[in-house]
Amino acid sequence: MGNVINLRQARKAKMRDEKERLAQANRAKFGRSKAERLETEAGEARRVRALDGARREKDGSDAS
């Protein structure tokens, strides 16, 4: 005789496996560590400060 399996449990196990496979793909595609995100944000902040510091004119509020 063959093995008896519960079809409901097999179906749920298959769904869990599919979700895990999709999650792994998303982690590979979108995943960055917290340190990598913070480094990117800090670099962007430095770039904005450097551009603002190099402006020739201030905002139009002081113009007469």
C-alpha positions in Angstrom: 0.0 0.0 0.0 1.0 3.6 -0.6 1.5 6.2 2.0 -1.6 8.0 3.2 -1.3 11.8 3.1 -3.7 14.5 4.2 -4.4 16.6 1.1 -5.2 19.7 3.1 -1.8 19.6 4.9 0.0 18.9 1.6 -1.7 21.8 -0.1 -0.8 24.1 2.8 2.8 22.9 2.8 3.0 23.6 -0.9 1.6 27.1 -0.4 4.2 27.8 2.4 7.0 26.5 0.2 5.8 28.8 -2.7 5.6 31.8 -0.3 9.1 31.1 1.0 10.5 30.8 -2.5 8.9 34.2 -3.4 10.3 35.8 -0.2 13.8 34.6 -1.0 13.5 36.1 -4.4 12.3 39.4 -3.0 15.1 39.5 -0.4 17.7 39.0 -3.1 16.1 41.7 -5.2 15.2 44.4 -2.7 17.0 43.5 0.5 19.6 45.8 2.0 20.9 45.7 5.5 20.2 48.6 7.9 23.8 49.7 7.7 23.7 49.9 3.9 20.5 52.0 4.1 22.0 54.3 6.7 25.1 54.7 4.7 23.1 55.7 1.6 21.1 58.2 3.5 24.2 59.7 5.1 25.8 60.1 1.7 22.7 61.7 0.3 22.7 64.2 3.2 26.4 65.0 2.6 25.7 65.6 -1.0 22.8 68.0 -0.3 24.8 69.9 2.3 27.7 70.3 -0.2 25.3 71.6 -2.9 23.6 74.0 -0.5 27.0 75.3 0.7 28.2 76.0 -2.8 25.2 78.2 -3.8 26.1 81.7 -5.0 22.8 83.2 -4.0 20.6 82.6 -1.0 16.9 82.2 -1.3 14.9 85.1 -2.8 13.8 86.3 0.7 16.7 88.9 1.0 16.3 90.4 -2.5 15.2 94.0 -2.6 
